[in-house]
Amino acid sequence: MSGLLGRLGSWCARHGKAVLALWVVAAAVLMAGSVLFPGPATNDTSLPGTDAQRAMDLLKDGFGPGYEMGGSVQLVLYSPDGSLLAEPRKSAVERAAAQIRKVPHVVEVTPPSRTGGIAPSLEIGFIAVKLEGHDTTKTAETAKLLVEAAEPARAAGLEVVPAGSSSPANKEIKTGTSEIIGVVCALLVLLFAFGTLVAAMIPIFVALVSIATGLGTIGLLGHLVDVPKQAPILATMIGLGVGIDYALFLLSRHRKLLADGVPTQEAIRRVVAGSGGAVVFAGGTVIIALSALLLADFPMLQTLGWITGISVVCAVLTAVTLVPALLGMLGHRVNAFRLPFMGRRGSHGSSGWGSLGNWVARRPWSVLALSLVLLGALAAPALGLKLGTLDNGYGDRGTDARRSYELLQAGFGPGMNGPLVVVADLETPVVDDKPVPAVLQNLKDSVADVEGMAHVGDPVLNERGTAALVQAIPDYAPSDPRALEVVKAVRAIELDGAKVHVGGEVAGMADANSKIAARTPLVVGVVVLLSALLLLLAFRSPVVAIKAAVMNLISLGAAFGALSLVFSLGLGSGLVGMDPPVNVDASYLSTLFFTVPIDSYIPLMLFAILFGLSMDYEVFLLTAVRQAYLRHGDNRRAVAEGLGSTGRVITSAALIMVSVFVAFVAYPDPMVKIFGVGLAVAIAVDATVIRGLLVPATMVLLGRFNWWCPAWLDRLLPNLSIEGQEEDEEDEEPSRELVGAGRG
């Protein structure tokens, strides 16, 4: 593979202008296309084979407009000056309802004066709007039109807010400020690492082209598949991090070769053949980990995984083609515009990492013990990680979703934000519901008798009389674990002549939790197995492959420990910008420390992303160690040299990625904050404690067994070495016997 990549790099270097033009044009065309002809961004909330999905399927069958998902909108009204039923406010609401009826696709408007539409305080109510034939992927645009039509109510001094019927994870996430902050932080790190403006700008430029290409592709894919609304933000987070990192690895190696007197074209060939191979394998592990989410049996998570992987594919392609093209065009000008006091290196360009490598090599047992203690302390809080439903009560206070959530909770109780959709599949069709048939009355009474139920509406039959719908309001908010218990209790109801199913946000989350929990061992096993297999192909060492997988799992423990500390235990949730829910008192400390539930799909998604990203640094470190070992056969010395030669670049790469992820913590969306905290902590721990201490210590202790491979396995494995061994053929040829000597 190294030979093929070397030829590709050489060709791109010789045709730099053409390669640059192709990438820029492709990025511009794809981005322009996604802006001019955007595909609808949505979340596939279907859960095949679940009770909630059965309820939703029955709901679509003849209940009329407004009952299906996205078929209704509530406009929450708040009167700070008194009762909504008092004049002139009541008349203003009626005029607003009349105006709303004129909005396209509106088929029914019910003002709050109807039973159940106004709170006991009479100051809070809602206008129920039923829609038909509208674009359900543009709920925000539809809600905006409805609010504008309600101008008579606002003119009378009423607050009008569209209610958000979904969790923050279902909200469309806009990108912007955090990306700029991340890029600026990355540029500062690159300036410090390289010391020249031109060299620092290359990874930034390559990453931006990569992100533009990936986002443009994702945007257009919306015409073919359901693209989750989180996809663009996750693709940007991951794409920006790996895009800069991959270019950084190649550029660092190239500048070292130039400093050693290697001609530009030959340096580029060696870089792409060696470090380029490491980039391909590292990117491959990220893509494999994300693709394994296809086994999660959760449509949104499945699509989110492979679509986010597109950004990684673009990062790898730009690294092995656009980077050599730019290097070929620039030549030695890559070191132009040197900045004072930046980019200074220690002896042999290793700074203090070479000394650290020697220190670890002299006392591996002590370092191993210290590392395990540190990692154990970081991972211990993960045992307290609490999963739940991240509802709009944790959203940003400046959003309509958060405001409507608080108004509905204040007026009607917390369960109003998570109503249960109870659908009974009737064995015998009901032809006449006057008087109310016994099966329908029993349905309502049985649901009302469930502990924790606040209100139950009257049953509604579908057109054919084969199913009955009851809307029930529990006593608990969607994020309250007790709401899940209410769902279980309703599902346990047994009726003669009917089968009860429960849908809605809370029921759907309960089923999603069950599905994800059942599939998590499979996804984790496949990710670990395939990633280890890829490392086995790359380094031809079972020990290295298994050890790398174990190390990545350890770093994941630290990430989940951080999530548990910040969100499950609430130690600083306010410090990352989370707004406390309304049930938290207003004291200063309470606004900084409060618990936040974590959606069940987030840990599995984080696992896939982090396992792949952690493997990046493992590949680059192992590549350097193996190259050193092939040169002289001294394992202890090879470990020290490998850490010394890669420590600086891995630290710079990790610092860039941490900066990018921390920048995204500033997002108002709580889901993005959770991802930002988890990713930043994991990468920071992985690049310092794991790669700087634990991995070198274990490699020193294992000695030549690091590169042991059974003879039968060695014969079966294809030759996919990623080290670019052609660089030092004279030194490496006799040392091959050193590796072969360990094979049984």
PyMOL commands that set and color helices and strands:
alter all, ss='L'
color gray80, all
select helices_A, chain A and resi 2-14+16-36+51-59+89-100+136-149+151-155+168-170+177-194+197-221+231-259+264-296+299-335+347-349+353-362+364-384+392-394+400-412+414-417+438-448+481-491+505-539+542-568+573-576+588-592+601-632+635-664+670-707+711-716+725-740
alter helices_A, ss='H'
color red, helices_A
select strands_A, chain A and resi 72-78+106-110+124-131+159-162+420-426+453-456+460-461+467-474+498-503
alter strands_A, ss='S'
color yellow, strands_A
deselect
rebuild
show_as cartoon
